[in-house]
Amino acid sequence: MSSTSAAAPPDVSLARYACDPAQSRGRRHAEAPAPTRTHFQRDRDRIVHSTAFRRLVYKTQVFLNHEGDLFRTRLTHSLEVAQLARSIARALALNEDLVEAIALAHDLGHTPFGHAGQDALDDCIKQRGGFEHNLQSLRVVDELEERYPAFNGLNLTFETREGILKHCSRANAQRIEDEQPHGVGRRFLDRTQPSLEAQLCNLADEIAYNAHDIDDGVRSGLITIEQLQEVDLFETFRADTARDFPQLQGRRLLYESIRRMLSAQVYDVIDSTRAAIEARAPANAAEARLAGPLVMFSEGMRNQSAVLKRFLLHNLYRHPQVMAMTGQAKQVVRELFAAYMEDPRRMPADFTARVDSPRAVADYIAGMTDRFAAREHERMTGRKLLS
């Protein structure tokens, strides 16, 4: 990897254990530093201007795009993760620009139709290593974006790429390590941690989707505030809100309860992480990676969050209405894959020219939005499964 860091002094606004852009491990392809932006600011800007980022506006979070205009999409989810992560990063003196870049990019490789699309694609290319959306996000920023004359991808820094690769199987990590020794796959083999900024984005992702899935679930009518009163983490703040505003009902009661729940989780992460950092006392960002997980909930908050996740799994994600739509979405992806494998010429020329046909088909489908995938499926099969 080529380091492109200028000889800049350390950023005194950052904690000693934060990622300083002046100490970045650099980019895969050497580039001169930008005159007015740090390396991580440049990464963020490249992500925001990417094609894959724009596509997130029409990619499913829980509810498919056609089911309603106000449900979260992958784009709005990514923005909410970035907002939460930056708030926590500022309190901990971590690098906000790096946190924002990771948060905005973490779902770039997600398929249409959310996890249904991911599971279907994984089945389709199981014999070729399967499909992991975190690995696909890295693939997007390393290879699939076509914006620059000198290289494929966005040529992001090691630190941003490390954070994007949130999960990775050992087999895929070894493959990355073979191609890029001591790169972003290494930590999955050594079982070390990514930067604190990457750890923070991982936890902010969980906080964000738990909160907004409550909102979307109630908006959809699939779960109710009354059901949520069984969940201590939510009920604590609903009861506090009802006590402070006895006349409050409906959406305002829901919004205020979620707002208070989010605030409590943010403060819990800040306090728990500070305590963990103080106990381990890493001298710099490199030592922080070796210190084990440091960005965390308290034990009590972690347990309460786990209860909420189980509630959402059983009552929302596995609701019969959601499962019916999930089955149809999987069928769309499987039939698209079969059609493109049968006749790759149905894809754009830059995909048909690729040697690894199954992976090229997976890349093409993964890049689709919900509505484009549904439209392509209807065009090729004459059947409209999603309506």
C-alpha angles and dihedrals in degrees: 000000000000117000114219099176116138118224092266126156118251116275103253091199089068127081116249090252095051124101109262112204089216087064097044118143086231137227132306090244119041116248133171112254117262111255097227105025136061119237092260093048088053090051091052092050093050090051094050091051095046124112092231091057093054091050091061090077089073099039123102125253098177105319120053117250096253094052095079144335096233101053118105119267128195088267097053089042090054091050091051091049090051092050094050094043094050092050091054093041092055092053091050095042091241122147107282095190093055091046091052093048093051093045094050093047103040095095100036091113096049116126127234113275095033120249091350090065092044093052092048093050090046089056091047095056100028090125090054097054098285128251125289115179093210090054089046090054088056089046090054094054094039102043120353103060110087110199109113131064098221102049147009120255127015097296093227125182122271091249095056092044090049090055094047091056093070096159131014134170116243091244093054091043089055091050091052090047091051090052096038111025113212089006134127094304095058098083092060089058095043092040093229127139131258121239120302087251090058092046089052093052090051092056094040088056090058094045092049099049094044090054100042093042088059088053095046092042093055092042089054093051092235093113130024137214087244091059090048090058086078088067111081095205092058099033093055091062096037089056092047090050092048090050093050094042108027094177095052116115142158121008097356090055089049095047094049092047091052092045091054092045091052092049092050091051092048092051091046092054092048094050095042094047093048090053092048092049091048091051095049095033099200110199095211144353092280092056090047089061090057096046098079124245109339104166105076153133121254112261092257094050092045090055093047091048090052090054090052091049091052091049091053092046094054100034104033115015091042096038109133092242092052092044092051091054090044091056092051091048092052090051091053092052095045093049092046090052092050092048094051092046090052092049114012089182087080087074126072114280096252089061097042090053093060118108097220098065099182092049091046090052090048090050091051095048094043089056093055124104119230094257095045091050092049091047094048091049092051091047093052100038103028089229128112108210099165118056 
